[in-house]
Amino acid sequence: VSTQSTWGYQGKKYEVPIKRNYIESSELEKIKDNSGKVLRYYDPGYLNTISATSKVCFIDGDKGILEYRGYPIEELAEKSSFLEVAFLLIYGAVSYTHLTLPTIYSVQISVVAVSLKK
């Protein structure tokens, strides 16, 4: 279900779609001031930050739970290598025996390249 919201800013009107009871941040980026700068929004303490459904991670701050692909972060930190966690996040599995050797090297090279950029 989708609906529209009309926003006024510095004499301009913007039609902002509301989908599934939220506004996408890309829609807010369309609202600009007279000099063309994107409107910024302030969310102290992330009180208005929405929760989203993710296939990669699960967070329950009240219970102290952080999981990636169903694995508790503590288990990944203690028992898995960096490469295993990278494969888990990218491919959805800790085991990468089903992948070909060129794929494994490609991921290792990508991880090194990203590390070098920092």
Phi and psi in degrees as a GROMACS rama.xvg file:
@    title "Ramachandran Plot"
@    xaxis  label "Phi"
@    yaxis  label "Psi"
@TYPE xy
-128.911  144.755  SER-2
-140.985  170.668  THR-3
-113.244  148.173  GLN-4
-126.073  136.557  SER-5
-101.393  125.63  THR-6
-114.89  137.334  TRP-7
-112.497  133.166  GLY-8
-150.621  122.787  TYR-9
49.1319  47.0569  GLN-10
80.3777  1.02391  GLY-11
-110.551  151.455  LYS-12
-112.767  141.687  LYS-13
-129.584  133.367  TYR-14
-93.3462  117.248  GLU-15
-115.744  117.815  VAL-16
-72.5339  141.428  PRO-17
-111.326  116.575  ILE-18
-115.846  131.326  LYS-19
47.9483  38.5501  ARG-20
72.6475  24.9045  ASN-21
-146.797  162.079  TYR-22
-109.135  126.636  ILE-23
-70.6898  141.645  GLU-24
-60.8659  -30.829  SER-25
-63.1957  -27.7935  SER-26
-72.7382  -39.1133  GLU-27
-66.382  -29.4679  LEU-28
-66.9265  -16.1303  GLU-29
-76.567  -17.3199  LYS-30
-84.6164  117.839  ILE-31
-127.554  154.213  LYS-32
-80.9456  -178.131  ASP-33
-64.2963  -21.3503  ASN-34
-91.568  -0.510737  SER-35
94.1766  2.283  GLY-36
-79.3227  143.632  LYS-37
-68.9413  138.27  VAL-38
-65.2748  131.83  LEU-39
-104.861  151.255  ARG-40
-123.355  148.877  TYR-41
-110.757  128.445  TYR-42
-132.033  77.9778  ASP-43
-61.4991  129.809  PRO-44
68.6857  11.8978  GLY-45
54.1596  33.8512  TYR-46
-69.1308  -25.5441  LEU-47
-107.674  10.4787  ASN-48
-77.8619  129.032  THR-49
-81.8018  157.976  ILE-50
-89.4428  151.593  SER-51
-134.299  156.373  ALA-52
-85.4101  131.922  THR-53
-132.172  140.572  SER-54
-87.3763  -9.10204  LYS-55
-96.6524  -46.052  VAL-56
-133.31  159.873  CYS-57
-133.156  130.295  PHE-58
-128.961  130.26  ILE-59
-132.291  93.1227  ASP-60
-62.4543  -35.1902  GLY-61
-63.416  -35.59  ASP-62
-97.6635  -2.47032  LYS-63
71.0195  34.2436  GLY-64
-105.289  128.944  ILE-65
-136.661  116.928  LEU-66
-127.678  145.488  GLU-67
-117.66  120.457  TYR-68
51.8013  35.1808  ARG-69
89.0143  -4.28912  GLY-70
-100.167  129.517  TYR-71
-60.7725  140.116  PRO-72
-59.1323  -33.5792  ILE-73
-63.0641  -41.0763  GLU-74
-65.659  -42.6163  GLU-75
-63.8284  -41.6781  LEU-76
-66.9195  -37.4754  ALA-77
-85.9372  -32.9134  GLU-78
-118.549  -4.04384  LYS-79
-120.667  149.075  SER-80
-82.0923  166.783  SER-81
-57.897  -43.1683  PHE-82
-65.0746  -38.6819  LEU-83
-63.1698  -41.5024  GLU-84
-67.9559  -38.7597  VAL-85
-60.459  -44.897  ALA-86
-64.1266  -38.9516  PHE-87
-59.3043  -47.1048  LEU-88
-68.7811  -38.0833  LEU-89
-80.7019  -47.7799  ILE-90
-105.498  -10.3424  TYR-91
85.5197  12.9775  GLY-92
-145.527  144.685  ALA-93
-74.7472  -38.4006  VAL-94
-78.71  133.144  SER-95
-120.399  25.683  TYR-96
-68.3396  -22.6114  THR-97
-78.6365  -8.54478  HIS-98
-92.9491  155.145  LEU-99
-79.5164  157.64  THR-100
-58.5111  -42.9973  LEU-101
-59.2198  -35.348  PRO-102
-65.2976  -42.9556  THR-103
-61.7627  -46.63  ILE-104
-63.769  -36.2313  TYR-105
-61.5977  -43.2139  SER-106
-67.1354  -41.5155  VAL-107
-60.8984  -43.4657  GLN-108
-64.8531  -40.7587  ILE-109
-62.4624  -42.3183  SER-110
-64.6617  -42.2301  VAL-111
-64.4196  -42.9712  VAL-112
-61.9443  -42.6047  ALA-113
-65.1288  -40.9572  VAL-114
-62.3286  -38.4587  SER-115
-69.0824  -28.4792  LEU-116
-67.3608  -27.8754  LYS-117
